[in-house]
Amino acid sequence: MRIRLKGARVLDPGNIDAFKDIIISSDGLIEAIVDPVIDDSADISEIDITGMVATPGLIDLHVHLREPGQEYKETIETGLRAAAKGGFTAVCTMPNTLPVNDNSSITSFMVSRAKEVGVCRLYPVGAITKGLNGEALCEYADMKRAGMVAISDDGRPVQNARVMRRAMEYAKGLGLPVISHCEDVDLARDGAMNEGVVSTRLGIKGIPNVAESIIVMRDIALAQLTGASLHIAHVSCKESVDAIRDGKKRGANITAESAPHYFTLTDEAVSKYDTNAKMNPPLRAEKDRQAVVEALADGTIDIIATDHAPHSLLEKDVEFDRAAFGIVGLETSLGLSMQLVQDGILSLENLIEKMSKKPAQILGINNDLKIGNPADITVIDPNSFWSVDPKTFVSKSRNTPFGGFSLKGEVYMTIVAGKITYQRDG
């Protein structure tokens, strides 16, 4: 049956911003975007979403779904269902699974399993090096044929600059973005949080800002040398922001992301040794948080991603130094990001640009709300107040520092290829 979405503000940055009805065909495509009218057609199901905002489906460029190998933390199914609840119609899953996604067999498995689940599109990111060991390059062409959309050794950096240069050259020839986890392991070694006043007070070994920014600067230089498309992952500090801003001014082909925890929290969140506030890169100082916010506002940071990193209590309910890095983020990302709109830092159009349109552009996807395109749509209730309750998460894991946060703006409905994959109760 066809679907008619009625009464919403249809917001597709650069394309449309008007109160329209969206008609979805029986084969899951956008059939028409028309003025609101009464439709008595027998073959159409009307859904009244008056007061809502309908946007191109949100896309998360950075998630960890743990399958294969660590299904006790998350599976492709639970992760994609959490993504749908968070308003995402597509996610890019990082390669640090067990075994690593460093060959076409693992890539094909991920694609196939996601199609079986059918609630959210999955775009695998393949490893830069075999086993994430920073040495031998993977067979990018073979993996691209299996569905890989980008390369990254996320979870580990590529320490050897010569290897990173060769990876960029290979990736450029295939039109693949290179997603860089920027971390100097020697500078970061044994660190568990941001190096600063709070780490000194708590007696926890810190990770300095330069451990991130020095590799950001190196990889920007390599991108300029090779002409490769470079995407800087999880930007957390002012020095990295400054390097990216300067690189863009010099014409480097780079984009960058940050995550809601970096523009919402600081290292003070660790004050009670809360392992749910332990992540890599770590939460930084207030000056860094402000730098990330400013970079989102001026476009230096192009997109908002989650770096969704589920862990069980086995990894988190331990001493802070021993706890795993990472938090879940798919189900809280939109609500936390909407705070930027409420604070006047971004317009809603800017936010959708950073959570939908720009990620699509990086991946080479046309996700415009226009006739003939797949009906991948996120419906947002911008005026809904809700409280973060980890017990209600669809994700298998609960490792979030945002439990109890009161937020305004949440996902009402997620539609993928014309199929409703999530709808809020009430």
N, C-alpha and C positions, 0 to 999 in steps of 0.2 A: 504494500500500500504506500502511496505517496504521503508525504508529511508537509504540513504547512505550519511554520513557526510564525506566530502572530504577535504583533504589537511591540517588538523589541527595537531598541536603537541598534541598528546594524553598523558596526564600526570596523572598517578595514582600512588601516592607515594608507593614505595615498590612493585610495580607490573609492571608498564610500563612507559617509557618516550621515545617516538619515533614518527616520522611522519607516521601516519597510517590513513586508512579509517575505520570508524565504520559503520557497517551495522546493522540496527535495523529491527527486524522482524515485521510482520503485527500484531502480538499479543503483541508488546511492550517490547520484550526482546532483549538483545544484541545477535545478530546472529553470528557476526564475527568481528574480528579486523584484517585487512589485509593491505598489501602494496597497495599504491595508483595505481589504474588502471582505464582505461576507461571501463565503464559498460553500455552496451546498452540494458540491460534487460528492458522489457516493464513494469514490475510490480514494478519498483523501482524509487523513487524520489530522485534525487541527489541535495544535498545542499552544495555549495562550501563555506567552512569556512577557506580557506587559510589565514594564518597569525594569526589565532586564537589559543586558547588553550582549548582543551576539557578535562574536569575533571569529576570525580565522583560528583554527585550533592551535592551542599552545604547544610549543615544541621545546623539550628540555635536551640540551646538547651534552649533558654530563650526568649520567647515572651509573650506579653499580647495582646489578641485579643478582650477582653471586652464583647464578647457575650457568654452567655446570660447576659442581665441586663443593659449594657451601650452601646447599639448599636449606639448611637449618636456620640460616640468617634471612634468606629471601629466595624466592624462585622467580622465574620469568613470569609465571602467572600472577603471583601475589604482587610482584613489582609493577606489572602492567595494570593490574586492577587499582593499585594505589595511584598510579599515574592518571588513570581515567578519573578517579575521584578528585584528583588535584587539577583537573581541567586539561590535561595533556592528551593530545591526539597522536603524538609521536615522541619517542625518546631515543637518545643515542647511548648505547650501553658500552661501558669501558671494558678493556680487554683483560683486566687482571682477575680472571676466573681461574679455576683449577680443573683441568689444564687451561693454560693461557690461550686466549683467542689469537693464536699466531699462525693459523693455517685455515684453509678453506673449509675443512670438515667441521671445525668448531663454528665458524661463521655460518655455514649452512644450517647447522643444528639450531642456532639461535633464531635465525630467520624462520625456519620451519616451526619451531615451538611457538613463536609469537603468533604465527598465522593460525595455529590450532587454538590458541587462547582467544584471539580475535577481538580484543577490547581496545587495543592501542597499537599503533605502528611501532616497530622496533627497527632501528638502524644501527647495526653493529659497527663499533670502532675497533679496528684491528691493531695489534701490537706493532710498534716500530721495529723492535728486535725480538728475536726468538727467545721465548721464556722470560721476556722483560729483563734480559741480562745485560743489555747495553752494548752488545757486540755484533752479532750477525744479523743482517736485515732479513725481514720476512719476505715472502713472495707476494708483494702487494697486488700485482696484476691478477693473480689467481684468486686472491681473497676478494678483490673488487668484483670479479665475475660472480662470486658467491653472495654478494650483497653488501660488502664492506663500503662505508661511506667516508671514512677518514682514518688516520693512523695516530696512535698515541701510546706511550709507555706509562700512562697515568697510574699513579701509585708509586712509581719510581721515575726519576729523571734519567735522561740519556746524558751521562757525565762526559762522555768522549765527544768533543766538538767535531772531530773528523767523521765519526759515525753519524752524528746529527746532520752534518752537511750532506753526506751521501743519501741519507733518508729523505731530506728535503728535495734533492735533485731527482730522485726516483719518484717521489710523490708528485712533484710538479709535472712530470711527464705523463702522469695518469690523471691529472686534475683532481688530486686528493688533498684536502686540507691536512696540515700537520698540527695536532693539538699538543701543546707542550706543558708538561708538569714541571714547573720551574723551581728547582730546589738543588742547592749545592749540598750534597750529603755530608761532606766533611764539616761544613759550617753548622749544619743542622744536627749532627750526630748526637744521639742520646738526649736531645731536647724533647720536652713534653708540652711546652706552651710557649707563648711569646716571651722573648727576653726583654725584661723591663722592670719597673718598680714592683709590679704585682708578683712576678716570678721570684724576685729577691725576697719579698715579704713572706711568700709561701715556702721558700726553700726548694723550688722546683727548677731544674736546669732548663734554660730558655733557648729558643730558636730566634736568632736575630733577623731583622728585616732583610738584611743584605743576603741571607741565604736564598731568598726568593729573587730579589731584584738583580743579582749578579747574573743569574741564568736568563732572566728576562732580557737583559741587555745583550747577552751573548746570542740568544736565539733571534733577536731582532736583527742583529748584524748578519747572522747567517741567512736570514730570510732576504735581506737586501742583496747579499752576495749571490744567492741562488735564484731569486725571483719566486720562491715558493710562497704558497698561501699559508700563513702562520696564524694559529689561534692560541692565545695565552689563556690557560685555564686558571680558575679560582684565584683571581687577583685579590690580595689581602692588604697590601701596604702602600704607603705614599710613594716610596721610591720606585716601586713597580709602575704605579700610575704615571709618575713623571717620565719614566723611560718610554712607556707606551705612547704617551702624548707627544713626546719628542720624535719617536720613530714614525708616527703618522705624519708629522709635519715634514719629515724628510722623505716621505713617499713610500715607506715600507708597506708591503701588502700584508697588514696585520689586523686582526680583530682580537677582542678580549672579552672575558666574562668575569663576573663576580657572583656571589651567592647571597641570599637573604641574611645569613648569619653574619656576614662581614659588614653589611650596612645597618644591622640592627643591634648587634652586641659588641662588647669589647672584652679584653682579657679579665675585666672585673667579674665576668660571669664564672670564672674559675675559682673565685675567692673561697668557696666552700668545698673545694676539691671535687667539684661535680664533673664526673667523667663524661657526662653527656655534653659538656662544653669543650671536650677535647677533640680537636680536628687538625688536619694538616693540609694547607698551612694553618697555623693557629689563629685564634682570635687575637687581634692586635690592639694597640692603644687607641684612644679617642681621636687623635690626630689622623690616624690611618683610616678609621671609620669615616671620618669627615671627608678624607681624600677620595674614598670610594664613592661616597654619595655625590660629591662634586663631579667626579668622572662619569657617573651615570647621567648626571644632568647635562653635561656638555658633550656627551657622545664619545668620550675617550674610551669608556667601557661600553661595548656595543650591546651585550646581551646579559640577561639574568638567567643563570642555570642553578640547579639545586646541589650538585655533587652529592646526590642521595647515596649514602653509604651505610646500609643497615648492618648492625651487629647485635648479637644476642647478649644476655646477661653474662655468659661465660667470658666474653671479652670486655664487658663494661663494668660489671660489679666486682671490681678488683682495685688494688691500689692505683692511684692516679698515674704514676710512672709506668705501670705495667699495662694500663688500659689501651685498647685499640683506638686509633684515630678515626673520627667520622661520626656523622649524624644522619638521620633520615630527613628528607626534605620535600618529597613529592606532594604530600598532603597539606603542607603549611605554606608552600612557596607563594601562591597567589595572594593569600591573606596578608602575609608579611610584606609583600611587594606593594600591595594596595596602600600601605601606610605612606609610601613615597608620593602617591597621588594626593592623599589627604593632607600631607604636609606641604603640598605645593611644589615639590621638587620635580616631579614628572606630571605631565598630563596623562589622562587615561590612554590617549592615542600613543604617547611616548612609551608607556608601559607595554602596550600590546605590540608595539614595534620591537621592543627588547625581548619579549617572551614568545613571540610568534613569527613576525615577518623577517627579522634579521637572522634568527636561527635558520629559517627556511632558505634565505638567500645564501648563507654559508654552505648549506648542503646542496644548493642548486635545485631547490624544490619551489614550484609555483603553488602557493597555498592561498591565492587570492579568493575572495568570495565572489566568484563570477560564474556565469552560466557555462556548464560543461565540466567544471572542476569537481573533484571529489568533495562530497559534503562532509568535510572535517571542520567541525564547529564547536566552539566553547561558548556556553551561555553563562554569563556572570551576573550575580545579584549584588550590585555595588553597595546596597544599603543594608545588607544583612549583618547583624552582629552575632558573633559566635566565639566560643571559647575552645582553645586547643585541649583536647583530652586524648592523650596517647592510647588509652584503652580502646578507643573507637577506631584506631588506625586499621586500614586494610593491609598495610605492610605487615610482614611477620615480625619486624623489629620495632622497638619503642624508644630507641636512643635519640631523644630530642631534648634540647634545653628550653623548649618553648611551651612545655606543659603548663596549663593555666593561663597562658597569654590570652587576652581579649582582643579580638580582631574585627575589623569591619570590611566586608566584601568577601564573598565566597563563591565557589562554583555551584551553579544550579543544575547544569546539564552538560554532558560531554557527548558529542556525536562523531563517530568515525565511519566514513564511507556510508553515511545515511543511517547508521545503526546507533541507537541510543545505548551507550556503554556505561553511563552513570547518570543517575538523576537523584537529586537530594530529596529526602522525605519532607513533605510539607512545603 
